[in-house]
Amino acid sequence: MINDEIRAREVRLVGAEGEQIGIKPIREALQMAIDLNLDLVNVAPQAKPPVCRIMDYGKFRYEQQKKEKEARKNQKIVDIKEVWFRANIEEHDYQTKLRNVVKFLKDGDKVKCSVRFRGREITHANIGQKILERVKTEVAELSVIERQPKLEGRSMIMILAPKA
């Protein structure tokens, strides 16, 4: 809340330079802000009495937006990339998919490795387990196992996260 929106009778006032002015009636505090060509901003409305500060509200909002924009620019969004394997995968196909897993981990993304079973392949879930164990051992120096291989429906899923 700023200026006329503040409904308290008296406020604890903080000056433009951060100095404590004391408890003042709202009209006097508002007049002090107007005299300095600044705004009266309620910074702690829960306090008894509420704490208000004399500041340039437009400049304050601009600085806050700049900080938020900078924080958004610096944050890393972690994607989950998915790599599908088949129960009867050939060696060259396996190597190609493993290269993709390594590339995704080096880029800082999580990788969801899945073995999809078709038809009666589901009865040989141990084959899928072996494929995922092999992936796990080959990328052990790059990744941390976030979720162990687990059968869910017709596919076995394992999630790998890049090491920090």
C-alpha positions as CSV (number, residue, x, y, z in Angstrom):
1,M,0.0,0.0,0.0
2,I,1.2,3.5,-0.8
3,N,0.3,7.0,0.1
4,D,-3.5,7.5,0.6
5,E,-4.2,3.7,0.6
6,I,-2.6,3.3,4.1
7,R,-5.5,3.1,6.6
8,A,-3.6,3.1,10.0
9,R,-3.9,6.1,12.3
10,E,-0.3,6.2,13.2
11,V,2.8,4.6,11.6
12,R,6.4,3.9,12.5
13,L,8.3,6.0,10.0
14,V,11.6,5.2,8.3
15,G,13.2,8.0,6.3
16,A,14.4,8.1,2.7
17,E,18.0,7.2,3.8
18,G,16.9,4.4,6.1
19,E,17.0,6.4,9.4
20,Q,14.4,5.9,12.1
21,I,12.1,8.9,12.4
22,G,9.7,7.4,15.0
23,I,6.0,6.9,15.4
24,K,4.0,9.7,13.6
25,P,0.3,10.3,12.8
26,I,-0.5,9.2,9.2
27,R,-1.2,12.7,8.0
28,E,2.2,14.0,9.3
29,A,4.0,11.1,7.7
30,L,2.2,11.6,4.4
31,Q,3.0,15.3,4.5
32,M,6.7,14.6,5.1
33,A,6.7,12.3,2.1
34,I,5.0,14.9,-0.1
35,D,7.5,17.6,1.0
36,L,10.4,15.4,-0.1
37,N,8.6,14.6,-3.4
38,L,8.5,10.9,-2.5
39,D,6.0,8.3,-1.7
40,L,4.9,6.8,1.7
41,V,5.1,3.0,1.3
42,N,3.8,0.5,3.9
43,V,6.6,-2.1,4.1
44,A,5.4,-4.0,7.2
45,P,1.6,-3.9,7.5
46,Q,1.4,-6.6,10.1
47,A,3.5,-4.7,12.7
48,K,1.9,-2.7,15.5
49,P,2.0,0.2,14.5
50,P,2.6,-0.5,10.7
51,V,6.0,0.4,9.4
52,C,6.1,2.9,6.5
53,R,9.0,4.1,4.6
54,I,9.6,7.3,2.6
55,M,10.9,6.3,-0.9
56,D,10.5,6.7,-4.6
57,Y,8.0,3.9,-5.2
58,G,8.4,3.9,-9.0
59,K,12.2,3.6,-8.7
60,F,11.8,0.8,-6.1
61,R,9.4,-1.2,-8.4
62,Y,11.8,-0.8,-11.3
63,E,14.7,-2.1,-9.2
64,Q,12.6,-5.1,-8.0
65,Q,11.6,-6.0,-11.6
66,K,15.3,-5.7,-12.7
67,K,16.3,-8.1,-9.8
68,E,13.6,-10.6,-10.7
69,K,14.5,-10.5,-14.4
70,E,18.2,-11.2,-13.5
71,A,17.2,-14.1,-11.2
72,R,15.1,-15.6,-14.0
73,K,17.9,-15.2,-16.5
74,N,20.4,-17.0,-14.2
75,Q,18.2,-20.0,-13.2
76,K,18.8,-23.3,-15.0
77,I,15.7,-25.2,-16.2
78,V,16.3,-28.9,-15.9
79,D,14.5,-30.9,-18.6
80,I,13.8,-34.6,-18.5
81,K,14.9,-36.3,-21.7
82,E,13.5,-39.7,-22.5
83,V,15.4,-42.5,-24.2
84,W,13.5,-45.6,-25.2
85,F,15.1,-49.0,-25.5
86,R,13.6,-52.3,-26.7
87,A,14.0,-55.6,-25.0
88,N,15.7,-57.1,-28.1
89,I,17.9,-54.1,-29.0
90,E,20.9,-54.6,-31.3
91,E,24.4,-53.5,-30.2
92,H,24.7,-50.6,-32.6
93,D,21.2,-49.2,-31.7
94,Y,22.2,-49.6,-28.0
95,Q,25.4,-47.6,-28.6
96,T,23.5,-44.8,-30.4
97,K,21.0,-44.5,-27.6
98,L,23.7,-44.6,-25.0
99,R,25.5,-41.7,-26.8
100,N,22.3,-39.7,-26.5
101,V,22.0,-40.5,-22.8
102,V,25.6,-39.3,-22.3
103,K,25.0,-36.1,-24.3
104,F,21.9,-35.3,-22.3
105,L,23.7,-35.8,-19.0
106,K,26.6,-33.6,-20.1
107,D,24.1,-30.9,-21.0
108,G,22.8,-31.0,-17.4
109,D,19.4,-32.7,-18.2
110,K,17.8,-35.6,-16.4
111,V,17.4,-38.7,-18.4
112,K,14.5,-41.2,-18.2
113,C,15.6,-44.5,-19.6
114,S,12.7,-46.8,-20.5
115,V,12.6,-50.3,-21.9
116,R,9.3,-50.9,-23.7
117,F,8.0,-54.5,-23.9
118,R,5.7,-55.7,-26.7
119,G,3.4,-58.7,-26.6
120,R,5.0,-61.6,-24.8
121,E,8.3,-59.8,-24.2
122,I,6.8,-58.8,-20.8
123,T,7.4,-62.3,-19.5
124,H,11.2,-61.7,-19.8
125,A,11.4,-58.5,-17.8
126,N,14.8,-59.6,-16.6
127,I,16.2,-58.7,-20.1
128,G,15.0,-55.1,-19.7
129,Q,16.5,-55.1,-16.2
130,K,19.9,-56.2,-17.7
131,I,19.7,-53.4,-20.3
132,L,19.0,-50.7,-17.7
133,E,21.8,-52.1,-15.4
134,R,24.2,-51.9,-18.4
135,V,23.2,-48.3,-19.0
136,K,23.6,-47.5,-15.3
137,T,27.2,-49.0,-15.2
138,E,28.3,-47.3,-18.4
139,V,27.2,-43.8,-17.3
140,A,28.1,-44.2,-13.6
141,E,30.8,-41.5,-13.7
142,L,28.4,-39.0,-15.2
143,S,25.2,-39.7,-13.3
144,V,23.4,-40.4,-10.1
145,I,20.5,-42.9,-10.1
146,E,17.5,-40.9,-9.0
147,R,15.1,-43.8,-9.4
148,Q,16.1,-47.5,-9.7
149,P,14.7,-49.6,-12.6
150,K,11.0,-50.4,-11.9
151,L,8.4,-52.1,-14.0
152,E,5.4,-49.9,-14.7
153,G,2.8,-51.4,-17.0
154,R,4.5,-52.5,-20.2
155,S,7.7,-50.6,-19.6
156,M,10.5,-50.6,-17.2
157,I,11.7,-47.1,-16.2
158,M,14.9,-45.7,-14.6
159,I,15.7,-42.0,-14.0
160,L,19.3,-40.7,-14.1
161,A,20.3,-37.2,-12.9
162,P,23.6,-35.5,-13.8
163,K,26.3,-35.4,-11.1
164,A,26.7,-32.0,-9.6
